[in-house]
Amino acid sequence: MRPALSLRFVSIALTAAALLAGCSSSSAPPISVTVSPSSAQTDQGFTVSINATLVNDSKNLGLAWTLSGPGSLSNQTNAGVTYNAPQPSNSASPQSATITATSVADTTKTAVTQITVNPLPQITTLNLAGGNLGSAYSQTVSETGGTQPFTWAIAGGGLPFGLNIASGTISGTPTGGGTWYFDVQLVDAVGAIAEQGFLSISITSNNAPGNPVPFLNQALVPTAAAPGGSAFTLAVNGTGFVQGATVNFNSSALATTFVNSRQLTALVPSANIATATTASISIVNPAPGGGRSNVVFFPVSTPTAGVNFSNANGSPITGIPSPISLAVGDFTGQGKPDLAAVSYTDTFDILLAQGDGTFTLAPGSPILVQKPPYNTFPSQYPDYVALGYFDPSGNLGLAVTDYGTFSVSTFQGDGHGRFTQSTASVFTGDSPGTVGVGDFLGNGNSDLAIANALGVLNVQQGYGDGAFNSLPAPEDDLNGVASVVVGDFNNDGKLDLAITANINQSLVLVYLGNGDGTFTLAPNSPFTAGGGPTALVAADFNGDGVLDLAVVNEEDNTVSILLGNGDGSFALAPGSPITVGSGPDAIAVGDLNSDGHLDLAIANTGENTVTILLGNGDGTFTPAPSSPITVGSAPIAVAIGDFNSSGRLGLAVANLFDNTISILVQQ
């Protein structure tokens, strides 16, 4: 019996061992593979990091990675892999890639992630609809491709005031008009960037027009007064005067009488002319619209037979690179004639008058003229500067033409000599030179007339916010406009334009304003001037209440005086044309000897001089005995102002080749 019992115990022992072995095998934890994210999106040319978790890999054999679909894998480890999406292509449809992580120890254990590869984002909108001032606006900027969510922004330029962009929709209620250029930028979830440049929105206005911006003619009547005299009545002529308009003597309003829309009279108290000074005369029209006119200087000094100019202390002013244009204006409200000097590089300087003939550079000068429409790069060849009120600040602003970028930019003044370039821009045509400023629509906003040296005249409607819309250009076949000047040449209360044609022509053309921003060639236009007319000024030289023209002729070294007939036509004055210096290129007007007659100063680029022509009051002129005056190299611009507070008008002359500005004063 014992052998049988022994076998039984052996059988039980084997069975127990087998059970123990089975229990040991089944208790080992299984291998597990997970990856994250389980799905993802990216763009062509971008990467996605895949993270892996491998557990219970007791032999540490790791993972094998495989890819099905476009792209490639890199940086393969047990902890993850990098998916490299295919490089950008013309494919406009999303693609799909599958990435699988497989345990090497147990190939049945896998984890999968799906990657959607999107085309790079593109903004497909090329044009946006215009809108109306004060009316709700909404336009969606279309796009394709990319990975949501998107972040939208304006990367350059600016939207019309009152509009913004969010979720790809430009919306809001425009509070400012004009054409605004901008660059829309989209950044998607993986960092891909799409931009659409040179988009624009034009906002027009259906609002009722306000009072016009007044325009003040030269000459004042009288043009000057002797110090210590009695109170007198000053008559001012111009365009766009309304009931309630005031004549301002410096910054103070005079008791003013409205005669008609073209004339005002004002009582000047004796206290205003007690001592030698030079007053700034301007007109202010009341709101709505309205605003301040251009300035005409009124010397308070004893009349003389001639003029006697000398260099002011510190003249010439050095360090102004290639100055090509000058404008005189009170940029700080201190009653002194400051200077804006545009350089034929990419900057302009603001020179603040100290009242003794010296100037200091304004804080922030030189000011970079940036290339529109995005104001991110230096400009190319600024050529001319004009003054005006182009924004709601009430501070005197600037309009600067840019010969190289076919544009005009406006700058907002802060009242302390600093200027900021508007994010709006004006594109004008080929090579803009000079610009005239006036309210051509009579609605209370300053407009622009731009002479394109290689193109036609360009007219822009202003909206009082630094932005403009193009108006129909006056028709001509000249294909070259040297200069433009503004004035009411037919006395109908609407501003007109006179231009010089510089492409192998000796012509002056007059365009009569229709009051709506359009112009019609005057019936007897064009008028013959001298050879190569380049610059001109408008003023009443013979005291008949009608604007005349003085035209600089560069090729034959003359100045032509064209006397207005009051209907938009002109005739040469007796003794005209008048011979001046070599290569006359710029002209300015004012009563330089305080004798009651307007005089002329002409910059002669070819011989480095300034010629002074003294007016006789009948449209004829006589060279001053002290003329010509030697200045710097290549005088190309001349401006008038009382720079030493003497009561006598002086000259500022931009000398292009020696980088200086000559300040000539009288005592």
C-alpha positions as CSV (number, residue, x, y, z in Angstrom):
1,M,0.0,0.0,0.0
2,R,2.8,2.5,0.6
3,P,4.0,2.7,-3.0
4,A,0.5,3.8,-4.1
5,L,0.4,6.5,-1.4
6,S,3.8,7.8,-2.5
7,L,2.6,8.2,-6.1
8,R,-0.4,10.1,-4.9
9,F,1.7,12.6,-3.1
10,V,3.9,13.1,-6.2
11,S,0.8,13.8,-8.3
12,I,-0.5,16.3,-5.9
13,A,2.8,18.1,-5.7
14,L,3.1,18.4,-9.5
15,T,-0.4,19.7,-9.7
16,A,0.3,22.3,-7.0
17,A,3.5,23.4,-8.8
18,A,1.6,23.7,-12.0
19,L,-1.0,25.8,-10.4
20,L,1.6,28.0,-8.8
21,A,3.3,28.4,-12.2
22,G,0.0,29.3,-13.8
23,C,-0.8,31.8,-11.1
24,S,2.7,33.5,-11.5
25,S,2.3,33.9,-15.3
26,S,-1.2,35.3,-15.2
27,S,-0.3,37.9,-12.6
28,A,2.3,39.7,-14.7
29,P,0.9,43.2,-15.8
30,P,0.4,43.5,-19.6
31,I,2.4,46.0,-21.8
32,S,0.5,49.2,-22.5
33,V,1.1,51.9,-25.1
34,T,-0.5,55.4,-25.2
35,V,0.3,58.5,-27.2
36,S,-0.9,62.1,-27.0
37,P,-2.4,63.9,-28.5
38,S,-4.7,61.3,-30.0
39,S,-5.4,63.7,-32.9
40,A,-3.9,67.1,-33.9
41,Q,-3.8,69.7,-36.7
42,T,-0.9,71.5,-38.1
43,D,0.1,73.4,-41.3
44,Q,2.4,72.4,-44.2
45,G,6.0,72.9,-43.2
46,F,5.3,72.8,-39.5
47,T,5.9,70.0,-36.9
48,V,3.9,68.2,-34.2
49,S,5.5,66.7,-31.1
50,I,3.9,63.3,-30.1
51,N,4.4,62.1,-26.6
52,A,4.4,58.4,-25.8
53,T,3.9,56.4,-22.6
54,L,5.1,52.7,-22.6
55,V,4.5,50.7,-19.4
56,N,5.4,47.1,-18.3
57,D,8.1,46.8,-20.9
58,S,10.2,44.7,-18.5
59,K,12.8,44.0,-21.2
60,N,13.0,47.7,-22.1
61,L,12.7,46.9,-25.8
62,G,10.9,50.2,-26.5
63,L,8.7,51.4,-29.3
64,A,8.7,51.3,-33.1
65,W,7.2,54.2,-34.9
66,T,5.5,54.1,-38.3
67,L,3.9,56.7,-40.5
68,S,1.2,56.3,-43.0
69,G,0.6,59.4,-45.2
70,P,2.5,62.5,-46.1
71,G,5.4,63.9,-44.1
72,S,8.2,62.3,-42.1
73,L,9.2,61.3,-38.6
74,S,12.3,62.4,-36.7
75,N,13.6,62.3,-33.1
76,Q,12.1,58.8,-32.5
77,T,12.5,57.7,-28.8
78,N,10.5,55.7,-26.3
79,A,9.2,59.0,-25.0
80,G,7.9,60.3,-28.3
81,V,8.5,61.4,-31.9
82,T,8.4,64.5,-34.0
83,Y,6.1,64.6,-37.0
84,N,7.3,66.8,-39.9
85,A,4.5,67.9,-42.1
86,P,5.2,68.1,-45.8
87,Q,6.6,71.3,-47.2
88,P,4.2,73.9,-48.5
89,S,2.7,73.0,-51.9
90,N,0.0,74.2,-54.1
91,S,-2.4,71.7,-52.5
92,A,-5.5,73.5,-51.3
93,S,-7.0,70.5,-49.5
94,P,-6.1,69.2,-46.0
95,Q,-4.1,65.9,-45.9
96,S,-4.2,63.2,-43.3
97,A,-1.3,61.3,-41.7
98,T,-1.5,58.4,-39.3
99,I,1.3,57.8,-36.8
100,T,1.5,54.4,-34.9
101,A,3.5,53.6,-31.9
102,T,4.1,49.8,-31.5
103,S,5.6,47.9,-28.5
104,V,8.6,45.9,-29.7
105,A,8.1,43.4,-26.9
106,D,4.5,42.9,-27.8
107,T,3.6,44.0,-31.3
108,T,-0.1,43.6,-30.5
109,K,0.2,46.6,-28.3
110,T,-0.2,49.8,-30.3
111,A,-1.4,53.4,-30.1
112,V,-2.4,55.7,-33.0
113,T,-2.6,59.4,-33.5
114,Q,-4.2,61.2,-36.5
115,I,-2.6,64.4,-37.9
116,T,-4.5,66.7,-40.2
117,V,-2.2,68.7,-42.3
118,N,-3.7,72.0,-43.5
119,P,-2.6,74.2,-46.3
120,L,-0.8,77.3,-45.2
121,P,-3.4,80.1,-44.4
122,Q,-4.1,82.6,-47.1
123,I,-6.2,85.7,-47.1
124,T,-8.1,85.7,-50.3
125,T,-9.9,89.1,-50.0
126,L,-8.5,91.6,-52.5
127,N,-11.0,94.4,-52.3
128,L,-13.3,95.7,-49.6
129,A,-16.5,97.6,-50.1
130,G,-16.6,101.3,-49.2
131,G,-18.8,102.8,-46.5
132,N,-20.5,106.0,-45.4
133,L,-19.6,108.3,-42.5
134,G,-21.9,107.5,-39.6
135,S,-23.4,104.4,-41.1
136,A,-22.8,100.9,-39.7
137,Y,-20.1,98.9,-41.6
138,S,-19.3,95.2,-41.7
139,Q,-17.2,93.3,-44.1
140,T,-15.6,89.8,-43.6
141,V,-12.0,89.2,-44.8
142,S,-12.1,85.8,-46.4
143,E,-9.3,83.2,-45.9
144,T,-8.5,79.6,-46.7
145,G,-6.2,77.0,-45.1
146,G,-4.6,77.3,-41.7
147,T,-5.3,75.9,-38.3
148,Q,-8.0,77.4,-36.1
149,P,-8.2,79.5,-34.0
150,F,-7.0,82.6,-35.8
151,T,-5.8,85.9,-34.4
152,W,-6.5,88.9,-36.7
153,A,-4.7,92.2,-36.6
154,I,-3.9,95.3,-38.7
155,A,-0.2,95.0,-39.3
156,G,0.4,98.2,-41.1
157,G,-1.5,101.4,-42.1
158,G,-4.8,102.0,-40.3
159,L,-8.5,101.4,-40.5
160,P,-10.9,104.3,-40.9
161,F,-11.7,105.9,-37.5
162,G,-14.5,104.0,-35.8
163,L,-13.7,100.6,-37.4
164,N,-11.9,97.6,-35.9
165,I,-11.1,94.0,-36.9
166,A,-12.2,90.9,-34.9
167,S,-12.6,87.3,-35.9
168,G,-11.8,88.3,-39.5
169,T,-14.6,90.9,-39.7
170,I,-14.0,94.6,-40.1
171,S,-16.9,96.4,-38.5
172,G,-18.1,99.5,-36.6
173,T,-19.5,102.9,-37.5
174,P,-17.0,105.1,-39.3
175,T,-16.4,108.4,-37.6
176,G,-13.9,109.6,-40.2
177,G,-13.9,109.7,-44.0
178,G,-11.3,109.2,-46.7
179,T,-9.4,106.3,-48.1
180,W,-7.4,104.2,-45.6
181,Y,-4.8,101.7,-46.7
182,F,-3.8,98.8,-44.4
183,D,-2.2,95.4,-44.2
184,V,-4.4,92.6,-42.6
185,Q,-2.5,89.9,-40.8
186,L,-3.8,86.4,-39.7
187,V,-1.8,84.3,-37.3
188,D,-3.1,80.7,-36.9
189,A,-2.9,78.3,-34.0
190,V,0.5,76.9,-35.0
191,G,2.0,80.2,-35.7
192,A,1.7,80.4,-39.5
193,I,1.2,84.0,-40.7
194,A,-0.8,85.2,-43.7
195,E,-0.9,88.9,-44.8
196,Q,-2.8,90.8,-47.4
197,G,-1.3,94.1,-48.1
198,F,-2.6,97.2,-49.8
199,L,-6.2,96.7,-48.8
200,S,-8.2,99.8,-48.5
201,I,-11.6,101.1,-47.4
202,S,-13.0,104.4,-48.7
203,I,-15.4,106.2,-46.5
204,T,-17.6,109.0,-48.0
205,S,-19.9,111.4,-46.3
206,N,-23.5,112.1,-46.8
207,N,-23.5,114.6,-43.9
208,A,-24.7,118.2,-44.5
209,P,-21.7,120.4,-45.2
210,G,-20.5,122.8,-42.6
211,N,-19.3,126.4,-43.1
212,P,-16.3,126.6,-45.5
213,V,-12.7,126.9,-44.4
214,P,-12.0,130.5,-45.2
215,F,-9.2,131.4,-47.7
216,L,-7.3,134.7,-47.3
217,N,-5.9,136.6,-50.3
218,Q,-2.9,138.9,-50.5
219,A,-2.9,141.8,-50.4
220,L,-4.5,143.1,-47.2
221,V,-5.8,146.7,-47.5
222,P,-3.6,148.3,-46.2
223,T,-0.7,145.9,-46.5
224,A,1.2,147.5,-43.6
225,A,1.0,150.3,-41.0
226,A,3.5,152.6,-39.4
227,P,4.1,152.1,-35.7
228,G,2.4,154.6,-33.4
229,G,-0.4,155.3,-35.8
230,S,-4.1,155.7,-35.2
231,A,-6.8,153.0,-35.2
232,F,-7.8,152.0,-38.7
233,T,-10.0,149.7,-40.7
234,L,-8.4,146.7,-42.3
235,A,-10.1,145.2,-45.3
236,V,-9.4,141.6,-46.1
237,N,-10.4,139.8,-49.3
238,G,-10.7,136.1,-50.0
239,T,-13.2,133.3,-50.3
240,G,-15.6,131.4,-48.1
241,F,-16.4,134.1,-45.5
242,V,-19.6,133.7,-43.5
243,Q,-21.7,135.7,-41.1
244,G,-19.9,135.5,-37.7
245,A,-16.5,135.3,-39.3
246,T,-13.7,137.2,-37.4
247,V,-10.5,138.8,-38.5
248,N,-7.7,137.7,-36.2
249,F,-4.8,140.0,-35.4
250,N,-2.3,137.4,-34.1
251,S,-4.4,135.3,-31.8
252,S,-7.0,138.0,-31.0
253,A,-10.3,138.5,-32.8
254,L,-11.0,142.0,-34.0
255,A,-14.3,143.7,-34.2
256,T,-15.3,142.4,-37.6
257,T,-18.0,143.4,-40.2
258,F,-19.2,140.9,-42.7
259,V,-19.4,142.6,-46.1
260,N,-19.9,139.6,-48.3
261,S,-18.5,136.1,-48.8
262,R,-15.4,137.6,-50.3
263,Q,-14.7,140.5,-48.0
264,L,-14.5,141.4,-44.3
265,T,-13.5,144.6,-42.6
266,A,-12.1,144.9,-39.1
267,L,-11.2,147.7,-36.7
268,V,-7.5,147.5,-35.7
269,P,-7.0,149.4,-32.4
270,S,-4.1,151.8,-32.1
271,A,-2.7,149.7,-29.3
272,N,-2.1,146.9,-31.8
273,I,0.3,149.0,-33.8
274,A,1.9,151.0,-31.0
275,T,5.4,149.5,-31.7
276,A,7.1,147.8,-34.5
277,T,5.9,144.3,-35.0
278,T,4.6,141.9,-37.6
279,A,1.1,140.5,-37.1
280,S,-0.3,137.3,-38.4
281,I,-3.7,138.0,-40.0
282,S,-6.1,135.1,-40.4
283,I,-9.9,134.5,-40.7
284,V,-11.9,132.2,-38.4
285,N,-15.3,131.0,-39.6
286,P,-17.7,129.7,-36.9
287,A,-18.8,126.0,-36.5
288,P,-20.2,123.8,-37.9
289,G,-17.3,123.3,-40.2
290,G,-15.5,126.6,-40.6
291,G,-12.1,126.9,-39.0
292,R,-9.0,129.0,-39.5
293,S,-7.7,130.3,-42.8
294,N,-4.1,130.6,-44.1
295,V,-2.0,133.4,-42.6
296,V,-1.0,136.7,-44.3
297,F,1.7,138.8,-42.5
298,F,1.0,142.4,-41.7
299,P,4.2,144.5,-41.0
300,V,4.0,147.3,-38.6
301,S,7.1,149.4,-39.6
302,T,8.0,152.7,-41.2
303,P,7.9,152.5,-45.0
304,T,11.2,152.7,-46.9
305,A,12.2,153.1,-50.5
306,G,14.2,150.0,-50.6
307,V,15.2,146.9,-48.6
308,N,18.3,146.1,-46.6
309,F,18.9,142.5,-45.8
310,S,21.7,140.9,-43.8
311,N,22.4,137.5,-42.4
312,A,20.8,137.0,-38.9
313,N,23.0,135.7,-36.1
314,G,23.7,132.1,-36.6
315,S,22.9,132.3,-40.3
316,P,23.3,130.2,-42.4
317,I,21.8,127.4,-40.3
318,T,23.9,124.3,-41.0
319,G,23.2,120.5,-40.8
320,I,20.0,120.5,-42.8
321,P,20.6,117.7,-45.4
322,S,19.6,118.8,-48.9
323,P,16.8,121.2,-47.9
324,I,14.4,121.5,-50.8
325,S,11.2,123.2,-49.5
326,L,10.3,125.6,-46.7
327,A,7.1,126.7,-45.0
328,V,6.6,129.4,-42.4
329,G,4.1,128.7,-39.6
330,D,3.5,129.2,-35.9
331,F,3.8,125.6,-34.7
332,T,3.9,126.4,-31.0
333,G,1.3,129.2,-30.6
334,Q,3.9,131.7,-29.4
335,G,3.3,134.1,-32.2
336,K,6.7,133.5,-33.9
337,P,7.4,132.4,-37.4
338,D,8.8,128.9,-37.2
339,L,10.1,126.9,-40.2
340,A,9.4,123.5,-41.6
341,A,12.3,122.5,-43.8
342,V,11.9,119.4,-46.0
343,S,15.1,117.6,-47.0
344,Y,15.4,115.8,-50.3
345,T,16.4,112.6,-48.4
346,D,13.7,111.2,-46.1
347,T,13.2,113.7,-43.2
348,F,12.1,117.2,-42.4
349,D,13.1,119.5,-39.6
350,I,11.0,121.9,-37.5
351,L,13.1,125.0,-36.6
352,L,11.5,127.0,-33.7
353,A,12.0,130.8,-34.0
354,Q,13.5,132.6,-31.0
355,G,12.3,136.0,-32.2
356,D,15.9,137.4,-32.7
357,G,16.6,135.7,-36.0
358,T,17.9,132.5,-34.5
359,F,16.3,129.1,-34.4
360,T,16.4,125.9,-32.3
361,L,15.6,122.4,-33.5
362,A,12.2,121.3,-32.2
363,P,12.1,118.2,-30.0
364,G,11.8,115.1,-32.1
365,S,13.5,116.7,-35.2
366,P,14.5,115.6,-37.7
367,I,11.2,113.8,-38.3
368,L,11.3,110.8,-40.6
369,V,8.9,110.8,-43.6
370,Q,7.9,107.2,-43.8
371,K,6.9,105.3,-46.9
372,P,3.2,104.9,-47.1
373,P,0.8,103.2,-46.8
374,Y,2.3,101.4,-43.8
375,N,4.7,104.0,-42.4
376,T,7.4,101.4,-41.7
377,F,10.2,102.3,-44.1
378,P,12.0,105.6,-45.0
379,S,10.4,107.6,-47.7
380,Q,12.0,108.5,-51.0
381,Y,12.7,112.1,-52.0
382,P,10.2,114.3,-50.1
383,D,9.9,117.4,-52.3
384,Y,7.5,120.0,-50.9
385,V,5.7,121.0,-47.8
386,A,2.4,122.9,-47.4
387,L,0.5,124.1,-44.3
388,G,-3.1,123.3,-43.4
389,Y,-5.5,122.1,-40.7
390,F,-6.0,118.4,-41.7
391,D,-7.3,116.9,-38.4
392,P,-9.6,117.8,-35.5
393,S,-6.8,118.9,-33.1
394,G,-6.9,122.5,-34.2
395,N,-3.1,122.5,-34.5
396,L,-1.4,123.5,-37.7
397,G,-0.4,120.5,-39.7
398,L,1.8,119.7,-42.7
399,A,1.3,118.0,-46.1
400,V,4.5,116.6,-47.5
401,T,4.8,115.4,-51.1
402,D,7.0,112.4,-51.8
403,Y,8.4,112.4,-55.3
404,G,9.7,108.9,-55.1
405,T,6.6,107.1,-53.8
406,F,4.0,109.0,-55.7
407,S,2.3,110.0,-52.5
408,V,1.4,112.8,-50.1
409,S,1.4,112.3,-46.3
410,T,-0.1,114.6,-43.8
411,F,1.4,115.2,-40.3
412,Q,-0.6,116.2,-37.2
413,G,1.0,118.9,-35.1
414,D,0.9,118.8,-31.3
415,G,1.2,122.5,-30.8
416,H,4.8,122.2,-29.5
417,G,6.7,121.6,-32.8
418,R,6.3,117.8,-32.8
419,F,4.5,116.1,-35.7
420,T,3.0,112.6,-36.2
421,Q,2.4,111.1,-39.6
422,S,-1.1,110.1,-40.4
423,T,-1.8,106.4,-40.9
424,A,-3.8,107.4,-43.9
425,S,-2.1,108.2,-47.2
426,V,-2.7,109.9,-50.5
427,F,-1.5,108.3,-53.7
428,T,-1.3,110.9,-56.4
429,G,0.2,109.8,-59.6
430,D,3.6,110.2,-61.1
431,S,6.1,112.3,-59.1
432,P,4.1,114.8,-57.0
433,G,5.8,118.1,-56.6
434,T,4.0,121.1,-55.1
435,V,0.6,121.0,-53.4
436,G,-2.1,123.6,-52.9
437,V,-4.5,123.6,-49.9
438,G,-8.0,124.9,-49.9
439,D,-11.6,124.0,-49.2
440,F,-12.7,123.2,-52.8
441,L,-16.1,121.8,-51.7
442,G,-16.9,124.6,-49.3
443,N,-17.8,122.0,-46.6
444,G,-15.4,122.9,-43.8
445,N,-12.5,120.5,-44.6
446,S,-9.2,121.3,-46.3
447,D,-8.6,119.6,-49.6
448,L,-5.5,119.1,-51.7
449,A,-4.5,119.9,-55.3
450,I,-1.3,118.1,-56.2
451,A,1.0,118.9,-59.2
452,N,2.4,115.7,-60.6
453,A,5.7,116.5,-62.4
454,L,5.3,113.5,-64.7
455,G,1.5,113.3,-64.6
456,V,-1.6,115.4,-64.4
457,L,-3.1,117.5,-61.7
458,N,-4.6,115.4,-58.8
459,V,-7.3,116.7,-56.5
460,Q,-8.1,115.1,-53.2
461,Q,-11.2,115.6,-51.0
462,G,-10.3,116.0,-47.3
463,Y,-12.4,114.8,-44.4
464,G,-10.7,116.7,-41.5
465,D,-9.1,113.5,-40.1
466,G,-5.9,113.3,-42.2
467,A,-7.5,111.1,-44.9
468,F,-8.6,112.0,-48.4
469,N,-10.6,110.6,-51.4
470,S,-9.6,111.2,-55.0
471,L,-11.8,113.6,-57.0
472,P,-12.1,113.7,-60.7
473,A,-8.9,115.3,-62.1
474,P,-9.2,118.3,-64.4
475,E,-8.7,117.2,-67.9
476,D,-5.5,118.2,-69.8
477,D,-3.0,116.6,-72.1
478,L,0.1,118.3,-70.7
479,N,1.4,115.2,-68.9
480,G,3.5,117.3,-66.6
481,V,2.6,119.9,-64.0
482,A,5.4,121.9,-62.3
483,S,3.4,123.9,-59.8
484,V,-0.1,124.7,-58.5
485,V,-1.5,127.7,-56.7
486,V,-5.0,128.3,-55.2
487,G,-7.2,131.3,-55.4
488,D,-10.6,132.7,-56.6
489,F,-9.6,134.0,-60.0
490,N,-13.1,134.8,-61.3
491,N,-14.6,136.2,-58.1
492,D,-17.5,133.7,-57.9
493,G,-16.7,132.7,-54.3
494,K,-15.3,129.3,-55.4
495,L,-11.7,128.4,-55.2
496,D,-9.8,127.9,-58.5
497,L,-6.4,126.5,-59.5
498,A,-3.6,127.9,-61.6
499,I,-0.8,125.6,-62.8
500,T,2.4,125.8,-64.7
501,A,3.1,123.2,-67.4
502,N,6.7,122.1,-67.5
503,I,7.0,119.6,-70.3
504,N,8.4,121.7,-73.2
505,Q,5.7,124.3,-72.7
506,S,5.6,127.9,-71.6
507,L,2.0,127.8,-70.4
508,V,-0.1,128.7,-67.4
509,L,-3.5,127.0,-67.2
510,V,-6.3,128.1,-65.0
511,Y,-9.0,125.7,-63.8
512,L,-12.2,127.3,-62.5
513,G,-13.7,125.5,-59.5
514,N,-17.3,124.3,-59.7
515,G,-17.7,124.3,-55.9
516,D,-18.0,120.5,-55.7
517,G,-14.3,119.6,-56.0
518,T,-14.3,119.5,-59.8
519,F,-12.7,122.0,-62.1
520,T,-13.2,123.3,-65.6
521,L,-10.6,124.8,-67.8
522,A,-11.1,128.6,-68.0
523,P,-12.4,129.7,-71.4
524,N,-9.3,131.7,-72.4
525,S,-6.8,129.3,-70.9
526,P,-3.9,128.5,-71.3
527,F,-1.9,131.7,-71.0
528,T,1.7,132.2,-72.2
529,A,4.4,132.8,-69.7
530,G,8.2,132.7,-70.3
531,G,10.4,129.7,-71.0
532,G,10.0,126.8,-68.6
533,P,7.6,128.1,-66.0
534,T,8.3,126.3,-62.7
535,A,6.7,128.2,-59.8
536,L,4.0,130.8,-59.3
537,V,2.2,132.8,-56.6
538,A,-1.2,134.5,-56.6
539,A,-1.8,138.0,-55.2
540,D,-3.4,141.3,-56.1
541,F,-0.4,143.3,-57.4
542,N,-2.3,146.3,-58.9
543,G,-4.9,146.9,-56.1
544,D,-8.0,146.2,-58.2
545,G,-9.4,143.5,-56.0
546,V,-8.6,140.8,-58.5
547,L,-6.0,138.1,-58.0
548,D,-3.0,138.2,-60.3
549,L,-0.2,135.7,-60.9
550,A,3.6,136.0,-60.8
551,V,5.3,133.1,-62.6
552,V,9.0,132.1,-62.4
553,N,10.5,131.0,-65.8
554,E,13.5,128.9,-65.3
555,E,14.7,128.6,-68.9
556,D,14.8,132.2,-69.9
557,N,15.6,133.7,-66.4
558,T,12.5,135.8,-66.1
559,V,9.4,136.4,-64.1
560,S,6.1,136.9,-65.8
561,I,3.4,139.1,-64.2
562,L,-0.1,138.1,-65.4
563,L,-2.8,140.5,-64.4
564,G,-6.2,139.1,-63.7
565,N,-9.3,140.3,-65.5
566,G,-11.7,139.0,-62.8
567,D,-13.2,136.3,-65.1
568,G,-10.4,133.8,-64.9
569,S,-8.5,135.3,-67.8
570,F,-5.1,137.0,-67.6
571,A,-2.9,139.4,-69.6
572,L,0.8,140.2,-69.4
573,A,1.5,143.3,-67.3
574,P,3.4,146.2,-68.8
575,G,7.2,145.5,-68.7
576,S,6.7,141.8,-68.3
577,P,8.5,139.4,-68.4
578,I,11.1,140.8,-66.0
579,T,14.7,139.5,-66.2
580,V,16.0,138.1,-62.9
581,G,19.0,135.9,-62.0
582,S,20.1,132.6,-63.6
583,G,17.9,129.6,-63.1
584,P,15.0,131.1,-61.0
585,D,13.3,128.3,-59.3
586,A,11.1,129.6,-56.4
587,I,9.2,132.8,-55.5
588,A,7.5,134.4,-52.5
589,V,5.4,137.5,-52.0
590,G,5.0,140.1,-49.3
591,D,5.3,143.8,-48.6
592,L,9.0,143.7,-47.9
593,N,9.5,147.5,-47.5
594,S,6.2,148.3,-45.8
595,D,5.2,150.8,-48.5
596,G,1.8,149.4,-49.2
597,H,2.7,147.5,-52.3
598,L,3.4,143.8,-52.6
599,D,7.0,142.7,-53.5
600,L,8.6,139.5,-54.8
601,A,11.6,137.5,-53.7
602,I,13.0,135.0,-56.3
603,A,15.5,132.3,-55.6
604,N,18.0,131.9,-58.5
605,T,19.4,128.4,-58.3
606,G,21.8,128.8,-61.1
607,E,23.8,131.7,-59.6
608,N,23.3,131.4,-55.8
609,T,21.3,134.6,-55.4
610,V,17.9,136.0,-54.4
611,T,16.4,138.8,-56.6
612,I,14.1,141.3,-54.9
613,L,11.5,143.0,-57.1
614,L,9.8,145.9,-55.5
615,G,6.2,146.4,-56.4
616,N,5.0,149.8,-57.8
617,G,1.3,149.0,-57.0
618,D,0.2,148.9,-60.6
619,G,1.4,145.4,-61.5
620,T,4.9,146.6,-62.5
621,F,8.0,145.9,-60.5
622,T,11.5,147.4,-60.1
623,P,14.6,145.5,-59.0
624,A,15.7,146.6,-55.5
625,P,19.0,148.5,-55.5
626,S,20.4,146.0,-53.1
627,S,19.4,143.1,-55.4
628,P,20.6,140.4,-56.1
629,I,21.5,139.1,-52.6
630,T,24.1,136.3,-52.5
631,V,23.1,133.3,-50.4
632,G,24.2,129.6,-50.3
633,S,24.7,127.0,-53.0
634,A,21.7,126.3,-55.2
635,P,18.9,128.3,-53.4
636,I,15.8,126.3,-54.3
637,A,13.1,127.6,-51.9
638,V,12.3,130.9,-50.4
639,A,9.9,131.9,-47.6
640,I,8.9,135.2,-46.0
641,G,8.5,136.0,-42.3
642,D,9.6,138.5,-39.6
643,F,12.3,136.4,-38.0
644,N,13.9,139.0,-35.8
645,S,10.8,140.8,-34.6
646,S,11.8,144.0,-36.2
647,G,8.4,144.7,-37.9
648,R,10.0,144.1,-41.3
649,L,9.7,140.9,-43.3
650,G,12.8,138.8,-43.8
651,L,13.6,135.8,-45.9
652,A,14.4,132.2,-45.3
653,V,16.3,130.5,-48.2
654,A,16.9,126.8,-48.6
655,N,20.3,126.1,-50.1
656,L,20.2,122.6,-51.6
657,F,23.8,121.9,-52.3
658,D,25.5,123.2,-49.1
659,N,22.9,121.8,-46.7
660,T,22.1,125.2,-45.2
661,I,19.3,127.6,-44.7
662,S,20.0,131.3,-44.9
663,I,18.1,133.6,-42.6
664,L,18.0,137.2,-44.0
665,V,16.6,139.9,-41.8
666,Q,16.0,143.6,-41.9
667,Q,16.5,146.0,-39.0
